[in-house]
């Protein structure tokens, strides 16, 4: 090694942010092992690299003793004082033992150490970059797939999209560009592993933040999201500005904003509904597009009893109970839906009550995100 090597380390420090001193200390530690391995030495040695010239020297470290038992580790007081009269018993004497061809070994070892440290530093940088982006949206290119994952190229690293986190019937081919939601970032021996999802409710929230400037600016807030990926979602929104209609802002002119999100989600229907502090009003809004006659809430039991016109009952419940189920998840209330005729004739058997589903531990915190009808339409919720 020479001065050019030291200059290269200086350059690495500037470009990669890897400390030159840390690299040199790591190289010195590796050279100690290399010396012992290549020269079958059991000596206690120290390797020194000159910080200016790059010159490498190896020193055997021996303890000054009265009587030498192991000459590889000890030196007599008499022999030590031949080197320097100041040595006393118990002192450490360093004697240079640099082999003639050690420069070649040093160069090979230094290259391996530097390469490894650069790789570790890059992995650490990538990990820090993406761990700070958990619960964020990323766009990547599909590279390949196996029986468990789609592998998404994010530029400097590949993300793992589990097949279970894709929407029903959704499949990708090589080269497809896709938006995904980062659920977690983990360290591994091969570098950071980034897991992404297409079914997470947080994806809806982030897509609307991209499409609706009022959300990004904080004027419109998404309170909750309820989602059955690939079928239907509901989001609840409110506005901090009385002059801004939160539902209209999310839907956009002629539905262009919400349609962009729908297209990204391969046609998944989205209902945007107004959020309200009043649970009765919020539950009624969450059941849109069905019209609600009245809502009675039991605060203690967290139950909302909803009455709808007879012709609106099937719409309020939705296909296979989907609309009521999403409304319950969106509001956090158990919802009991009955028609006006059922209320007038109590002997009619009451329908089953929809309860809010427990959040998946991997899904987004329901306190942060809630779902509502994004379309704002009066269409059937099938």
Order of alpha helices (4+ residues) and beta strands (2+ residues): alpha-alpha-beta-beta-beta-alpha-beta-alpha-beta-beta-beta-beta-beta-alpha-alpha-beta-beta-alpha-alpha-beta-alpha-beta-beta-alpha-alpha-beta-alpha
